[in-house]
Amino acid sequence: MRKRKVKSEPSPLEALQYLESMRQLSEDKDDPTVMISLRIPGNILKTLKNKAKIENKKYQSLIIELLRLGLKK
């Protein structure tokens, strides 16, 4: 069985780093992209691709847009 991590309060440095990254998000100027590997359930990926096609967007651009919206909540 996996041990669950105990949630703890962020350190002051972690809080500052988070606030700075959120400030940079609001500037609408992104850093260069970084390649990552992410496992997504097939049905979610299929839905994302269909939604992107309907909106005439690339599906990875749609994922970034949705992530940005989620972070701003």
PDB file with SEQRES, HELIX, SHEET and CRYST1 records, atoms N, CA, C and O in Angstrom:
SEQRES   1 A   73  MET ARG LYS ARG LYS VAL LYS SER GLU PRO SER PRO LEU          
SEQRES   2 A   73  GLU ALA LEU GLN TYR LEU GLU SER MET ARG GLN LEU SER          
SEQRES   3 A   73  GLU ASP LYS ASP ASP PRO THR VAL MET ILE SER LEU ARG          
SEQRES   4 A   73  ILE PRO GLY ASN ILE LEU LYS THR LEU LYS ASN LYS ALA          
SEQRES   5 A   73  LYS ILE GLU ASN LYS LYS TYR GLN SER LEU ILE ILE GLU          
SEQRES   6 A   73  LEU LEU ARG LEU GLY LEU LYS LYS                              
HELIX    1 AA1 PRO A   12  LEU A   25  1                                  14    
HELIX    2 AA2 GLY A   42  ILE A   54  1                                  13    
HELIX    3 AA3 TYR A   59  LYS A   72  1                                  14    
CRYST1    1.000    1.000    1.000  90.00  90.00  90.00 P 1           1          
ATOM      1  N   MET A   1       0.830  -1.185   0.000  1.00  0.00           N  
ATOM      2  CA  MET A   1       0.000   0.000   0.000  1.00  0.00           C  
ATOM      3  C   MET A   1       0.874   1.248   0.000  1.00  0.00           C  
ATOM      4  O   MET A   1       1.945   1.284   0.606  1.00  0.00           O  
ATOM      5  N   ARG A   2       0.395   2.244  -0.682  1.00  0.00           N  
ATOM      6  CA  ARG A   2       1.117   3.509  -0.718  1.00  0.00           C  
ATOM      7  C   ARG A   2       0.783   4.324   0.515  1.00  0.00           C  
ATOM      8  O   ARG A   2      -0.350   4.337   0.998  1.00  0.00           O  
ATOM      9  N   LYS A   3       1.799   4.997   1.003  1.00  0.00           N  
ATOM     10  CA  LYS A   3       1.570   5.900   2.122  1.00  0.00           C  
ATOM     11  C   LYS A   3       1.081   7.231   1.571  1.00  0.00           C  
ATOM     12  O   LYS A   3       1.602   7.732   0.575  1.00  0.00           O  
ATOM     13  N   ARG A   4       0.096   7.785   2.215  1.00  0.00           N  
ATOM     14  CA  ARG A   4      -0.403   9.090   1.799  1.00  0.00           C  
ATOM     15  C   ARG A   4       0.444  10.181   2.419  1.00  0.00           C  
ATOM     16  O   ARG A   4       0.840  10.105   3.582  1.00  0.00           O  
ATOM     17  N   LYS A   5       0.711  11.192   1.618  1.00  0.00           N  
ATOM     18  CA  LYS A   5       1.468  12.325   2.136  1.00  0.00           C  
ATOM     19  C   LYS A   5       0.553  13.166   3.014  1.00  0.00           C  
ATOM     20  O   LYS A   5      -0.611  13.399   2.686  1.00  0.00           O  
ATOM     21  N   VAL A   6       1.087  13.602   4.100  1.00  0.00           N  
ATOM     22  CA  VAL A   6       0.341  14.472   4.993  1.00  0.00           C  
ATOM     23  C   VAL A   6       0.436  15.890   4.446  1.00  0.00           C  
ATOM     24  O   VAL A   6       1.526  16.397   4.180  1.00  0.00           O  
ATOM     25  N   LYS A   7      -0.725  16.522   4.285  1.00  0.00           N  
ATOM     26  CA  LYS A   7      -0.724  17.896   3.784  1.00  0.00           C  
ATOM     27  C   LYS A   7      -0.206  18.816   4.870  1.00  0.00           C  
ATOM     28  O   LYS A   7      -0.617  18.737   6.027  1.00  0.00           O  
ATOM     29  N   SER A   8       0.690  19.679   4.477  1.00  0.00           N  
ATOM     30  CA  SER A   8       1.232  20.636   5.431  1.00  0.00           C  
ATOM     31  C   SER A   8       1.109  22.034   4.840  1.00  0.00           C  
ATOM     32  O   SER A   8       0.890  22.203   3.641  1.00  0.00           O  
ATOM     33  N   GLU A   9       1.251  23.000   5.677  1.00  0.00           N  
ATOM     34  CA  GLU A   9       1.205  24.384   5.225  1.00  0.00           C  
ATOM     35  C   GLU A   9       2.439  24.675   4.376  1.00  0.00           C  
ATOM     36  O   GLU A   9       3.528  24.184   4.675  1.00  0.00           O  
ATOM     37  N   PRO A  10       2.274  25.473   3.316  1.00  0.00           N  
ATOM     38  CA  PRO A  10       3.451  25.827   2.521  1.00  0.00           C  
ATOM     39  C   PRO A  10       4.381  26.730   3.324  1.00  0.00           C  
ATOM     40  O   PRO A  10       3.947  27.512   4.170  1.00  0.00           O  
ATOM     41  N   SER A  11       5.659  26.599   3.036  1.00  0.00           N  
ATOM     42  CA  SER A  11       6.631  27.477   3.689  1.00  0.00           C  
ATOM     43  C   SER A  11       6.463  28.887   3.124  1.00  0.00           C  
ATOM     44  O   SER A  11       5.864  29.055   2.061  1.00  0.00           O  
ATOM     45  N   PRO A  12       6.976  29.890   3.812  1.00  0.00           N  
ATOM     46  CA  PRO A  12       6.896  31.256   3.261  1.00  0.00           C  
ATOM     47  C   PRO A  12       7.526  31.359   1.869  1.00  0.00           C  
ATOM     48  O   PRO A  12       7.018  32.080   1.010  1.00  0.00           O  
ATOM     49  N   LEU A  13       8.623  30.645   1.647  1.00  0.00           N  
ATOM     50  CA  LEU A  13       9.270  30.678   0.334  1.00  0.00           C  
ATOM     51  C   LEU A  13       8.363  30.051  -0.727  1.00  0.00           C  
ATOM     52  O   LEU A  13       8.225  30.595  -1.823  1.00  0.00           O  
ATOM     53  N   GLU A  14       7.746  28.913  -0.408  1.00  0.00           N  
ATOM     54  CA  GLU A  14       6.839  28.268  -1.359  1.00  0.00           C  
ATOM     55  C   GLU A  14       5.652  29.177  -1.674  1.00  0.00           C  
ATOM     56  O   GLU A  14       5.213  29.253  -2.821  1.00  0.00           O  
ATOM     57  N   ALA A  15       5.141  29.856  -0.668  1.00  0.00           N  
ATOM     58  CA  ALA A  15       4.019  30.777  -0.876  1.00  0.00           C  
ATOM     59  C   ALA A  15       4.429  31.925  -1.791  1.00  0.00           C  
ATOM     60  O   ALA A  15       3.669  32.311  -2.679  1.00  0.00           O  
ATOM     61  N   LEU A  16       5.621  32.471  -1.582  1.00  0.00           N  
ATOM     62  CA  LEU A  16       6.109  33.556  -2.441  1.00  0.00           C  
ATOM     63  C   LEU A  16       6.317  33.085  -3.879  1.00  0.00           C  
ATOM     64  O   LEU A  16       5.987  33.800  -4.825  1.00  0.00           O  
ATOM     65  N   GLN A  17       6.867  31.876  -4.038  1.00  0.00           N  
ATOM     66  CA  GLN A  17       7.083  31.332  -5.372  1.00  0.00           C  
ATOM     67  C   GLN A  17       5.750  31.145  -6.096  1.00  0.00           C  
ATOM     68  O   GLN A  17       5.636  31.433  -7.287  1.00  0.00           O  
ATOM     69  N   TYR A  18       4.750  30.664  -5.370  1.00  0.00           N  
ATOM     70  CA  TYR A  18       3.423  30.477  -5.959  1.00  0.00           C  
ATOM     71  C   TYR A  18       2.832  31.824  -6.383  1.00  0.00           C  
ATOM     72  O   TYR A  18       2.325  31.960  -7.496  1.00  0.00           O  
ATOM     73  N   LEU A  19       2.900  32.806  -5.502  1.00  0.00           N  
ATOM     74  CA  LEU A  19       2.356  34.126  -5.824  1.00  0.00           C  
ATOM     75  C   LEU A  19       3.056  34.744  -7.029  1.00  0.00           C  
ATOM     76  O   LEU A  19       2.411  35.369  -7.871  1.00  0.00           O  
ATOM     77  N   GLU A  20       4.364  34.572  -7.115  1.00  0.00           N  
ATOM     78  CA  GLU A  20       5.120  35.105  -8.249  1.00  0.00           C  
ATOM     79  C   GLU A  20       4.704  34.408  -9.542  1.00  0.00           C  
ATOM     80  O   GLU A  20       4.544  35.064 -10.572  1.00  0.00           O  
ATOM     81  N   SER A  21       4.526  33.090  -9.501  1.00  0.00           N  
ATOM     82  CA  SER A  21       4.117  32.378 -10.713  1.00  0.00           C  
ATOM     83  C   SER A  21       2.710  32.794 -11.139  1.00  0.00           C  
ATOM     84  O   SER A  21       2.431  32.879 -12.335  1.00  0.00           O  
ATOM     85  N   MET A  22       1.818  33.056 -10.179  1.00  0.00           N  
ATOM     86  CA  MET A  22       0.471  33.525 -10.513  1.00  0.00           C  
ATOM     87  C   MET A  22       0.524  34.936 -11.107  1.00  0.00           C  
ATOM     88  O   MET A  22      -0.233  35.252 -12.025  1.00  0.00           O  
ATOM     89  N   ARG A  23       1.411  35.779 -10.588  1.00  0.00           N  
ATOM     90  CA  ARG A  23       1.565  37.129 -11.138  1.00  0.00           C  
ATOM     91  C   ARG A  23       2.023  37.048 -12.592  1.00  0.00           C  
ATOM     92  O   ARG A  23       1.525  37.780 -13.448  1.00  0.00           O  
ATOM     93  N   GLN A  24       2.966  36.162 -12.863  1.00  0.00           N  
ATOM     94  CA  GLN A  24       3.475  36.011 -14.220  1.00  0.00           C  
ATOM     95  C   GLN A  24       2.391  35.485 -15.156  1.00  0.00           C  
ATOM     96  O   GLN A  24       2.357  35.850 -16.332  1.00  0.00           O  
ATOM     97  N   LEU A  25       1.505  34.631 -14.645  1.00  0.00           N  
ATOM     98  CA  LEU A  25       0.403  34.128 -15.466  1.00  0.00           C  
ATOM     99  C   LEU A  25      -0.490  35.266 -15.940  1.00  0.00           C  
ATOM    100  O   LEU A  25      -0.996  35.241 -17.062  1.00  0.00           O  
ATOM    101  N   SER A  26      -0.680  36.249 -15.094  1.00  0.00           N  
ATOM    102  CA  SER A  26      -1.584  37.348 -15.430  1.00  0.00           C  
ATOM    103  C   SER A  26      -0.983  38.306 -16.455  1.00  0.00           C  
ATOM    104  O   SER A  26      -1.696  39.158 -16.985  1.00  0.00           O  
ATOM    105  N   GLU A  27       0.294  38.187 -16.742  1.00  0.00           N  
ATOM    106  CA  GLU A  27       0.942  39.075 -17.716  1.00  0.00           C  
ATOM    107  C   GLU A  27       0.683  38.664 -19.161  1.00  0.00           C  
ATOM    108  O   GLU A  27       1.036  39.402 -20.080  1.00  0.00           O  
ATOM    109  N   ASP A  28       0.074  37.499 -19.379  1.00  0.00           N  
ATOM    110  CA  ASP A  28      -0.229  36.990 -20.719  1.00  0.00           C  
ATOM    111  C   ASP A  28       1.011  36.830 -21.596  1.00  0.00           C  
ATOM    112  O   ASP A  28       0.910  36.852 -22.823  1.00  0.00           O  
ATOM    113  N   LYS A  29       2.167  36.671 -20.980  1.00  0.00           N  
ATOM    114  CA  LYS A  29       3.389  36.393 -21.731  1.00  0.00           C  
ATOM    115  C   LYS A  29       3.963  35.100 -21.166  1.00  0.00           C  
ATOM    116  O   LYS A  29       4.420  35.056 -20.023  1.00  0.00           O  
ATOM    117  N   ASP A  30       3.933  34.054 -21.977  1.00  0.00           N  
ATOM    118  CA  ASP A  30       4.370  32.744 -21.512  1.00  0.00           C  
ATOM    119  C   ASP A  30       5.853  32.516 -21.748  1.00  0.00           C  
ATOM    120  O   ASP A  30       6.448  33.073 -22.671  1.00  0.00           O  
ATOM    121  N   ASP A  31       6.431  31.693 -20.900  1.00  0.00           N  
ATOM    122  CA  ASP A  31       7.785  31.194 -21.113  1.00  0.00           C  
ATOM    123  C   ASP A  31       7.745  30.219 -22.289  1.00  0.00           C  
ATOM    124  O   ASP A  31       6.664  29.801 -22.705  1.00  0.00           O  
ATOM    125  N   PRO A  32       8.905  29.852 -22.827  1.00  0.00           N  
ATOM    126  CA  PRO A  32       8.919  28.809 -23.851  1.00  0.00           C  
ATOM    127  C   PRO A  32       8.320  27.516 -23.293  1.00  0.00           C  
ATOM    128  O   PRO A  32       8.411  27.244 -22.096  1.00  0.00           O  
ATOM    129  N   THR A  33       7.717  26.736 -24.162  1.00  0.00           N  
ATOM    130  CA  THR A  33       7.084  25.499 -23.711  1.00  0.00           C  
ATOM    131  C   THR A  33       8.131  24.464 -23.311  1.00  0.00           C  
ATOM    132  O   THR A  33       9.270  24.491 -23.775  1.00  0.00           O  
ATOM    133  N   VAL A  34       7.714  23.559 -22.444  1.00  0.00           N  
ATOM    134  CA  VAL A  34       8.562  22.480 -21.954  1.00  0.00           C  
ATOM    135  C   VAL A  34       7.831  21.170 -22.209  1.00  0.00           C  
ATOM    136  O   VAL A  34       6.648  21.047 -21.893  1.00  0.00           O  
ATOM    137  N   MET A  35       8.529  20.189 -22.779  1.00  0.00           N  
ATOM    138  CA  MET A  35       7.903  18.907 -23.047  1.00  0.00           C  
ATOM    139  C   MET A  35       7.754  18.120 -21.746  1.00  0.00           C  
ATOM    140  O   MET A  35       8.701  18.004 -20.968  1.00  0.00           O  
ATOM    141  N   ILE A  36       6.548  17.579 -21.519  1.00  0.00           N  
ATOM    142  CA  ILE A  36       6.300  16.725 -20.365  1.00  0.00           C  
ATOM    143  C   ILE A  36       5.600  15.463 -20.840  1.00  0.00           C  
ATOM    144  O   ILE A  36       5.105  15.405 -21.965  1.00  0.00           O  
ATOM    145  N   SER A  37       5.560  14.473 -19.996  1.00  0.00           N  
ATOM    146  CA  SER A  37       4.805  13.258 -20.264  1.00  0.00           C  
ATOM    147  C   SER A  37       3.677  13.204 -19.251  1.00  0.00           C  
ATOM    148  O   SER A  37       3.911  13.289 -18.045  1.00  0.00           O  
ATOM    149  N   LEU A  38       2.458  13.063 -19.738  1.00  0.00           N  
ATOM    150  CA  LEU A  38       1.287  13.101 -18.873  1.00  0.00           C  
ATOM    151  C   LEU A  38       0.335  11.993 -19.286  1.00  0.00           C  
ATOM    152  O   LEU A  38      -0.007  11.868 -20.461  1.00  0.00           O  
ATOM    153  N   ARG A  39      -0.090  11.197 -18.331  1.00  0.00           N  
ATOM    154  CA  ARG A  39      -1.039  10.124 -18.621  1.00  0.00           C  
ATOM    155  C   ARG A  39      -2.448  10.646 -18.363  1.00  0.00           C  
ATOM    156  O   ARG A  39      -2.768  11.096 -17.263  1.00  0.00           O  
ATOM    157  N   ILE A  40      -3.287  10.576 -19.401  1.00  0.00           N  
ATOM    158  CA  ILE A  40      -4.665  11.059 -19.336  1.00  0.00           C  
ATOM    159  C   ILE A  40      -5.580   9.914 -19.757  1.00  0.00           C  
ATOM    160  O   ILE A  40      -5.294   9.225 -20.736  1.00  0.00           O  
ATOM    161  N   PRO A  41      -6.673   9.702 -19.033  1.00  0.00           N  
ATOM    162  CA  PRO A  41      -7.616   8.666 -19.465  1.00  0.00           C  
ATOM    163  C   PRO A  41      -8.059   8.908 -20.915  1.00  0.00           C  
ATOM    164  O   PRO A  41      -8.289  10.045 -21.326  1.00  0.00           O  
ATOM    165  N   GLY A  42      -8.172   7.823 -21.671  1.00  0.00           N  
ATOM    166  CA  GLY A  42      -8.493   7.917 -23.091  1.00  0.00           C  
ATOM    167  C   GLY A  42      -9.762   8.685 -23.395  1.00  0.00           C  
ATOM    168  O   GLY A  42      -9.814   9.447 -24.360  1.00  0.00           O  
ATOM    169  N   ASN A  43     -10.800   8.489 -22.567  1.00  0.00           N  
ATOM    170  CA  ASN A  43     -12.061   9.181 -22.836  1.00  0.00           C  
ATOM    171  C   ASN A  43     -11.917  10.695 -22.668  1.00  0.00           C  
ATOM    172  O   ASN A  43     -12.555  11.461 -23.391  1.00  0.00           O  
ATOM    173  N   ILE A  44     -11.090  11.126 -21.727  1.00  0.00           N  
ATOM    174  CA  ILE A  44     -10.874  12.563 -21.528  1.00  0.00           C  
ATOM    175  C   ILE A  44     -10.090  13.139 -22.705  1.00  0.00           C  
ATOM    176  O   ILE A  44     -10.420  14.213 -23.206  1.00  0.00           O  
ATOM    177  N   LEU A  45      -9.059  12.431 -23.142  1.00  0.00           N  
ATOM    178  CA  LEU A  45      -8.268  12.906 -24.283  1.00  0.00           C  
ATOM    179  C   LEU A  45      -9.128  12.994 -25.543  1.00  0.00           C  
ATOM    180  O   LEU A  45      -9.034  13.959 -26.301  1.00  0.00           O  
ATOM    181  N   LYS A  46      -9.963  11.981 -25.759  1.00  0.00           N  
ATOM    182  CA  LYS A  46     -10.849  11.985 -26.929  1.00  0.00           C  
ATOM    183  C   LYS A  46     -11.792  13.188 -26.879  1.00  0.00           C  
ATOM    184  O   LYS A  46     -12.012  13.853 -27.892  1.00  0.00           O  
ATOM    185  N   THR A  47     -12.345  13.461 -25.703  1.00  0.00           N  
ATOM    186  CA  THR A  47     -13.245  14.602 -25.540  1.00  0.00           C  
ATOM    187  C   THR A  47     -12.508  15.914 -25.788  1.00  0.00           C  
ATOM    188  O   THR A  47     -13.032  16.806 -26.455  1.00  0.00           O  
ATOM    189  N   LEU A  48     -11.283  16.033 -25.249  1.00  0.00           N  
ATOM    190  CA  LEU A  48     -10.482  17.243 -25.477  1.00  0.00           C  
ATOM    191  C   LEU A  48     -10.213  17.458 -26.965  1.00  0.00           C  
ATOM    192  O   LEU A  48     -10.335  18.573 -27.471  1.00  0.00           O  
ATOM    193  N   LYS A  49      -9.848  16.388 -27.654  1.00  0.00           N  
ATOM    194  CA  LYS A  49      -9.553  16.503 -29.083  1.00  0.00           C  
ATOM    195  C   LYS A  49     -10.799  16.894 -29.869  1.00  0.00           C  
ATOM    196  O   LYS A  49     -10.721  17.710 -30.788  1.00  0.00           O  
ATOM    197  N   ASN A  50     -11.954  16.315 -29.515  1.00  0.00           N  
ATOM    198  CA  ASN A  50     -13.198  16.671 -30.201  1.00  0.00           C  
ATOM    199  C   ASN A  50     -13.572  18.129 -29.944  1.00  0.00           C  
ATOM    200  O   ASN A  50     -13.979  18.843 -30.860  1.00  0.00           O  
ATOM    201  N   LYS A  51     -13.434  18.561 -28.700  1.00  0.00           N  
ATOM    202  CA  LYS A  51     -13.749  19.954 -28.346  1.00  0.00           C  
ATOM    203  C   LYS A  51     -12.816  20.908 -29.091  1.00  0.00           C  
ATOM    204  O   LYS A  51     -13.253  21.938 -29.606  1.00  0.00           O  
ATOM    205  N   ALA A  52     -11.532  20.559 -29.144  1.00  0.00           N  
ATOM    206  CA  ALA A  52     -10.558  21.401 -29.846  1.00  0.00           C  
ATOM    207  C   ALA A  52     -10.901  21.498 -31.334  1.00  0.00           C  
ATOM    208  O   ALA A  52     -10.796  22.570 -31.930  1.00  0.00           O  
ATOM    209  N   LYS A  53     -11.308  20.385 -31.925  1.00  0.00           N  
ATOM    210  CA  LYS A  53     -11.659  20.386 -33.343  1.00  0.00           C  
ATOM    211  C   LYS A  53     -12.860  21.296 -33.601  1.00  0.00           C  
ATOM    212  O   LYS A  53     -12.875  22.051 -34.573  1.00  0.00           O  
ATOM    213  N   ILE A  54     -13.867  21.220 -32.727  1.00  0.00           N  
ATOM    214  CA  ILE A  54     -15.054  22.067 -32.859  1.00  0.00           C  
ATOM    215  C   ILE A  54     -14.674  23.541 -32.755  1.00  0.00           C  
ATOM    216  O   ILE A  54     -15.207  24.378 -33.483  1.00  0.00           O  
ATOM    217  N   GLU A  55     -13.747  23.855 -31.843  1.00  0.00           N  
ATOM    218  CA  GLU A  55     -13.333  25.242 -31.619  1.00  0.00           C  
ATOM    219  C   GLU A  55     -12.210  25.681 -32.560  1.00  0.00           C  
ATOM    220  O   GLU A  55     -11.701  26.797 -32.454  1.00  0.00           O  
ATOM    221  N   ASN A  56     -11.825  24.784 -33.489  1.00  0.00           N  
ATOM    222  CA  ASN A  56     -10.762  25.058 -34.458  1.00  0.00           C  
ATOM    223  C   ASN A  56      -9.455  25.443 -33.759  1.00  0.00           C  
ATOM    224  O   ASN A  56      -8.805  26.426 -34.117  1.00  0.00           O  
ATOM    225  N   LYS A  57      -9.089  24.641 -32.753  1.00  0.00           N  
ATOM    226  CA  LYS A  57      -7.858  24.852 -31.994  1.00  0.00           C  
ATOM    227  C   LYS A  57      -7.066  23.553 -31.984  1.00  0.00           C  
ATOM    228  O   LYS A  57      -7.603  22.484 -32.276  1.00  0.00           O  
ATOM    229  N   LYS A  58      -5.796  23.652 -31.649  1.00  0.00           N  
ATOM    230  CA  LYS A  58      -4.995  22.460 -31.398  1.00  0.00           C  
ATOM    231  C   LYS A  58      -5.343  21.963 -30.000  1.00  0.00           C  
ATOM    232  O   LYS A  58      -5.560  22.763 -29.090  1.00  0.00           O  
ATOM    233  N   TYR A  59      -5.396  20.641 -29.829  1.00  0.00           N  
ATOM    234  CA  TYR A  59      -5.844  20.122 -28.535  1.00  0.00           C  
ATOM    235  C   TYR A  59      -4.874  20.467 -27.410  1.00  0.00           C  
ATOM    236  O   TYR A  59      -5.306  20.656 -26.273  1.00  0.00           O  
ATOM    237  N   GLN A  60      -3.580  20.553 -27.695  1.00  0.00           N  
ATOM    238  CA  GLN A  60      -2.639  20.914 -26.639  1.00  0.00           C  
ATOM    239  C   GLN A  60      -2.819  22.372 -26.223  1.00  0.00           C  
ATOM    240  O   GLN A  60      -2.642  22.711 -25.053  1.00  0.00           O  
ATOM    241  N   SER A  61      -3.168  23.227 -27.172  1.00  0.00           N  
ATOM    242  CA  SER A  61      -3.464  24.625 -26.833  1.00  0.00           C  
ATOM    243  C   SER A  61      -4.704  24.704 -25.954  1.00  0.00           C  
ATOM    244  O   SER A  61      -4.765  25.515 -25.030  1.00  0.00           O  
ATOM    245  N   LEU A  62      -5.687  23.865 -26.241  1.00  0.00           N  
ATOM    246  CA  LEU A  62      -6.893  23.823 -25.418  1.00  0.00           C  
ATOM    247  C   LEU A  62      -6.565  23.352 -24.005  1.00  0.00           C  
ATOM    248  O   LEU A  62      -7.094  23.894 -23.035  1.00  0.00           O  
ATOM    249  N   ILE A  63      -5.703  22.354 -23.881  1.00  0.00           N  
ATOM    250  CA  ILE A  63      -5.296  21.875 -22.551  1.00  0.00           C  
ATOM    251  C   ILE A  63      -4.634  23.011 -21.771  1.00  0.00           C  
ATOM    252  O   ILE A  63      -4.936  23.206 -20.593  1.00  0.00           O  
ATOM    253  N   ILE A  64      -3.749  23.751 -22.401  1.00  0.00           N  
ATOM    254  CA  ILE A  64      -3.075  24.876 -21.738  1.00  0.00           C  
ATOM    255  C   ILE A  64      -4.095  25.923 -21.311  1.00  0.00           C  
ATOM    256  O   ILE A  64      -4.020  26.457 -20.204  1.00  0.00           O  
ATOM    257  N   GLU A  65      -5.043  26.214 -22.189  1.00  0.00           N  
ATOM    258  CA  GLU A  65      -6.091  27.189 -21.868  1.00  0.00           C  
ATOM    259  C   GLU A  65      -6.899  26.737 -20.645  1.00  0.00           C  
ATOM    260  O   GLU A  65      -7.180  27.537 -19.752  1.00  0.00           O  
ATOM    261  N   LEU A  66      -7.267  25.461 -20.610  1.00  0.00           N  
ATOM    262  CA  LEU A  66      -8.049  24.937 -19.488  1.00  0.00           C  
ATOM    263  C   LEU A  66      -7.233  24.912 -18.194  1.00  0.00           C  
ATOM    264  O   LEU A  66      -7.761  25.198 -17.119  1.00  0.00           O  
ATOM    265  N   LEU A  67      -5.953  24.571 -18.299  1.00  0.00           N  
ATOM    266  CA  LEU A  67      -5.089  24.605 -17.116  1.00  0.00           C  
ATOM    267  C   LEU A  67      -4.975  26.020 -16.570  1.00  0.00           C  
ATOM    268  O   LEU A  67      -5.034  26.236 -15.359  1.00  0.00           O  
ATOM    269  N   ARG A  68      -4.810  26.980 -17.471  1.00  0.00           N  
ATOM    270  CA  ARG A  68      -4.697  28.384 -17.054  1.00  0.00           C  
ATOM    271  C   ARG A  68      -5.976  28.834 -16.343  1.00  0.00           C  
ATOM    272  O   ARG A  68      -5.911  29.499 -15.309  1.00  0.00           O  
ATOM    273  N   LEU A  69      -7.136  28.473 -16.895  1.00  0.00           N  
ATOM    274  CA  LEU A  69      -8.408  28.824 -16.256  1.00  0.00           C  
ATOM    275  C   LEU A  69      -8.523  28.188 -14.873  1.00  0.00           C  
ATOM    276  O   LEU A  69      -8.976  28.828 -13.924  1.00  0.00           O  
ATOM    277  N   GLY A  70      -8.112  26.930 -14.768  1.00  0.00           N  
ATOM    278  CA  GLY A  70      -8.164  26.243 -13.478  1.00  0.00           C  
ATOM    279  C   GLY A  70      -7.249  26.870 -12.445  1.00  0.00           C  
ATOM    280  O   GLY A  70      -7.605  26.953 -11.270  1.00  0.00           O  
ATOM    281  N   LEU A  71      -6.083  27.308 -12.867  1.00  0.00           N  
ATOM    282  CA  LEU A  71      -5.142  27.938 -11.939  1.00  0.00           C  
ATOM    283  C   LEU A  71      -5.635  29.289 -11.453  1.00  0.00           C  
ATOM    284  O   LEU A  71      -5.327  29.698 -10.333  1.00  0.00           O  
ATOM    285  N   LYS A  72      -6.398  29.982 -12.285  1.00  0.00           N  
ATOM    286  CA  LYS A  72      -6.878  31.314 -11.907  1.00  0.00           C  
ATOM    287  C   LYS A  72      -8.077  31.271 -10.970  1.00  0.00           C  
ATOM    288  O   LYS A  72      -8.478  32.306 -10.438  1.00  0.00           O  
ATOM    289  N   LYS A  73      -8.658  30.089 -10.758  1.00  0.00           N  
ATOM    290  CA  LYS A  73      -9.813  29.977  -9.852  1.00  0.00           C  
ATOM    291  C   LYS A  73      -9.400  30.168  -8.422  1.00  0.00           C  
ATOM    292  O   LYS A  73     -10.239  30.108  -7.524  1.00  0.00           O  
TER     293      LYS A  73                                                      
END                                                                             
